[in-house]
Structures are given as structure tokens and as C-alpha cells.
Amino acid sequence: MRAACVAIQRLALACRRRGLPWPADRPLVLAVPGRGAGQLHAVNAVAGRAGLRPGQALTDARTLVPGLLVRDAEPAADARALTALARWCRRWSPRTATDGEDAVRVDLTGCAHLFGGEAGVLDDVAARLASLGLTARLAIADHGLAAWAWARFGTGGILPAGGAQAALADLPVAALRIAPYTAAALRRLASFPLEAMLQEIGPLALIQRTVTKASPAELHKQLSRTIETDGRHPVARQALSLLGLDDGIVVALGRDS
């Protein structure tokens, strides 16, 4: 299998800005209702450079960035736009699907040669998105999770067949694409490479103590799929021992699509 990840940068802002005169040099955010005055759903580049991030409280954002422009987010409209984009991506493959809130997964198996190879696909995607006023981080790998991780946390581009394990080994733990509550608990470990996380008992023990809602099986399922190990990799075996899982469980998880 060969899969591409098309991760649209600031999709929510791209959807909302059409036809609206938003100054490019002002910090701007989209907000959704939440506790108090709401929370940030998306931020433009200027707001990001000022330290704002999605998920922050709107009241805190206003305090940090005086003169902040705030507009209402429309998550349902964003989801419809992403679904339409997934259909639009069928020009490169009949097998496409939305992937999270702002990305499309494209199964390129048997299709890339129609566009001059995988590099030709990426060039065509980038050019056609640019004509729509969109930019994206693009990656191709042996499966969707590896492509997603490489687009989000790597340099993007093409990972050769069988090359995901070596390329992804130095990515931060957030590249595991685990559940949001797990990611929050792992934020302090964000600088830990995947390989180091597996080899060091300290971080793994911390995960077990702090991520009370996340099962070790969930963590290993995502890890096995992302770094393409079937449980026989020596580092994976060490992690199994530390997390109290046996080889049979993770072999099954690693083969689960």
C-alpha cells in the first residue's frame, strides 16, 4: 500500500476568509463557545507568532494580544468543506477519505504512475491547491498513519517503501496520534523521540502513572502501526516488557489496519 496525507494548513481560516476583508497583518482567531467566553478554534499566522494556539481560552488570548480580531468558528461548515475536498482528491485515486479535522488521506496504490510517479502526484496536488488559495503539508508513505506523521511532524515529501521506521524514529511522541487526553498528558514529553521513549523506562513509567485513561494497548497499537513494527522489533519487545504486554497482543495490534 502507498498512501498520501494532504494536511491543509489553517483550513478553518481558509474556509471563513473567502469573501471577507480580513487584514493579513492583524492577529485573528476563530472561537467556539466554551467555558466562559469560549476558546480558540483556529489562529492565523500573526496570532500564532504572538503565542496563541487552538484550545486556549478566549479571555486569555485577549489579555495576551490586545487588539485581537475574533470571529465565530463554524466547525460544521469546515467539516463539509473537508468532505468536499476529499471528493475533489479523487482525481488522484478513487479511494480517499477525510483524516481528522483538516486532512485528506489518499490511497495511491496502483495510481501514482498515472501522474508520472509519486513526485508527480505531490507536485500536482500542491499546484492545484495553490490555485484554490490553499497550502498543505504533503507526505507519501507505506500507510496512512506514517504519511500523517511525516506530514505533520517530519519534513513532508516521500518516504521510500520500507523507510518509515528509520524516518519516523526521531519524531516527537505526538506523532503517535494518540487520543487527545493522552496527548495532553504526554505534552511534557513532546521532545522525546519515539526511539528514546521506548528505550527509557522513566518516560514509560511516567506514562503509566499519569495517563490513567489510556490503556497501554492503545499506545502500542498506534506505535506499532506508525513505525511499522510487528512486535518482533527488539525495541518494541523492550517496550512490551515495560508496559506489561506480551508479544502476542502487540503482534495482533501491529497487524491491525
N, C-alpha and C positions, 0 to 999 in steps of 0.2 A: 504493500500500500504506500502511496505517496499523498500527503495532504498539505494543503496550504492554509495559512491563517492570514486573513485580511482584517487587521485591527485598525478601525477608523479612529483617528485622533480627534478627541473632543467632538464626538458625534452629536451629542445633545445640543451643543452650541451651534454646530453647523446646521442642524435642523431648524433651530429657533431664529437664526440670524437672517434667513432668507427674507428679503423684502423689508428688513428693519434697519434703520440707520444707527448701528452701534459703533461708537468710535473705537478704533483699533488700539488707541494709545491709553485707554482708561481701563482700570481693573473692573471686571464684570463677572458676576456669578449668576448661576441659576439655582434657585432654592425650592425646596419642597417643605410642606408642613411637617412639623415635628414638635419636640418638646420646646416650650417657649415660643420663640419667633420662627422656628424652623431650622433646617440645616442645609448645608451646601450640597447640591447635586452635581454641579459642574462648574469649573472655573476656567477663565481664559488665560492666555499665556502671561499677561501682565499681572493678574491676580495670583497666579502660581508663583511668579518670581517674588511676589510680596509675602509669600509664605502661606497662602491659603490652599486648602486641599478639600476635595469632596468628603463629606461626613462631618466637617466642623460645624459647630453651632453658628447660626447666622449672627446672633448677638456678638459673639466673639470676633467674627470676621469684620463686622462693622467697627468694632473697637480697634482692631489691628490695622485696618485700612480705611482711614477717613475718606469720604467721597466715593465709597464703593457703589458701583451700579448693580442693582439687584433686579432680576426678572424672574417670573414664575417658571419653574421647570414643568415639562409636560412628558413624564416618563411613558405614558401610554402612546403618545404620538411618536416618541423616539423608537419604541418597540415596533410600531407599524412601519416606520421608515427602515429599520434594520431588516425586517422581514422582506420588504420590497427590495432591499439591496441584495439579500441572499438570492432572491429570484433573478435579479439582474446579473449576478455572478454565474448563472447557468450558461453564459456564453463560453465559459472555460470548462465546464463539466456539468452533466445533468444531476450530479449529486452535490448539493450544497445545503447548508443549514446555518441558522443563527448560532452563535457561540458566545454566550454571555450577553452583556448589555450593549456591546459596541464592536463585535467582531463577527466575521463570517468564516465558516470552515468549508473548504472546497476539496472534495476528493478528486485528486488529479490522476489517479491510477488509470493508465491507458489513454490519457488525454493530452498530456503535455507536448507530445511530438507534433500535434496539430498546430502548435504555435511556435515551432522552432525550438522546442525544449523548455525546460523549467525556467531558465533565464528569460526566455521569450515571454513566458506567461507573466512573470513578475514585471517585466518592462511594460507589457500591455495593460496589466491591472493598474500600475502606477499612472500611466498616461491617461487612461480612461477616467480614473478617479479625479485626476487633476482637472480634467475638462468639466467635471461636475463641481469643482471647488472643494474637493475633499483630499485629505492626505491620510496616509495609512502606514503602519509598520507591517511589513510583509515577510513571511517566512514559509519555507517548504521543508518538510521532514518526513520521516517514515510513518508518522501517525499524528493525529490532530493535537494531542497534548504536547508533544515535543515541539510542533510548529508553534503552538500558542506560547509556550515558554520562551522559545527563541525569539519570537516577535516582540514579546513584552520585556524580557529581561536580558536578552542577548543582543547581538548586533543586527539581527534580521538577515534575510537572504536565504541561501540554500544550504541545508545540511546534507552532506552526501549520504547515500544509503549506508546504514550501519554506523553512522558517525555521531548519533545523538548522544550516546553515553559520554564520550570524551568531551564533546562541546558543552553539554549541559552540566558537567560535574562542578564547575566553578560558579554556577548561578546561585543567587541567594535562595533561602528556603521558601520565600514567597512564590517561587516558580513551581512549587509543588501543586499549586492551585487547590489548596485545601479549603475547607469551609470558612466563611468569614470569621466566626468566633475563634476558630483555630488560628487563623492568620493574625488576629489581634493579639492572641497570647504569645505568638512567635515573633512579634514585631521587634522585640529586643534582640532576637537572634538573626535579624534580617541580613547582617553582614556575614553570617556563617555560610560558606559554600556547602553544597549538598554533600560532597565527599567528606568534608571535615565534620559535618553534623553527624554523619553515620559513624565516623571513627571515634568520636569523643563521647564518653559516657556522660560527662557533665551536662551538655545540652539536651541529650536524650532524657536524662533523669529529670531535668527541669521541665521538659515537655510533659512527662508523665505526672509531675506534681501539679502543673499549672493548667493544663488543657484537660479539665475534668470531663468536659462534654464530648471530647473527641476520642474515639477508640483508636488503639494502635493499628487495628486493621485498616481504618480509613486512611491513616497516614501512609501506611505501607502500600495500600492499593494505588494511591496517587503516585508515590515514589516509584513503585515498580513499573508503572505504565510510562512515567515520564523519562526515566533513564534506561528503559528497555532492558531490565533485568528480569530473569525468570525465577529468582530466588537462589540460584546456584552461584551467583557472583560472590566472591569472598567478603566484600564489604557489606553486601546485603545480608549474608549469613551472620555477620557480627551484629548487625543492627537487629536481626531477628532475636538473637540471644538476649540483647539488652532490653528489647521491648516485650520479651516473653512470648513470642510467637514461634511456632515450629515451621520448618521448611515447607511442609505440605500446604499450609494455609497460604503462604505468600507465593508459592508456585501457582496456586489456583488464582490468586489475586492478580499476579503478573500476567496471566494469560487471559484475564477477563477484559473484554473490549468495552 
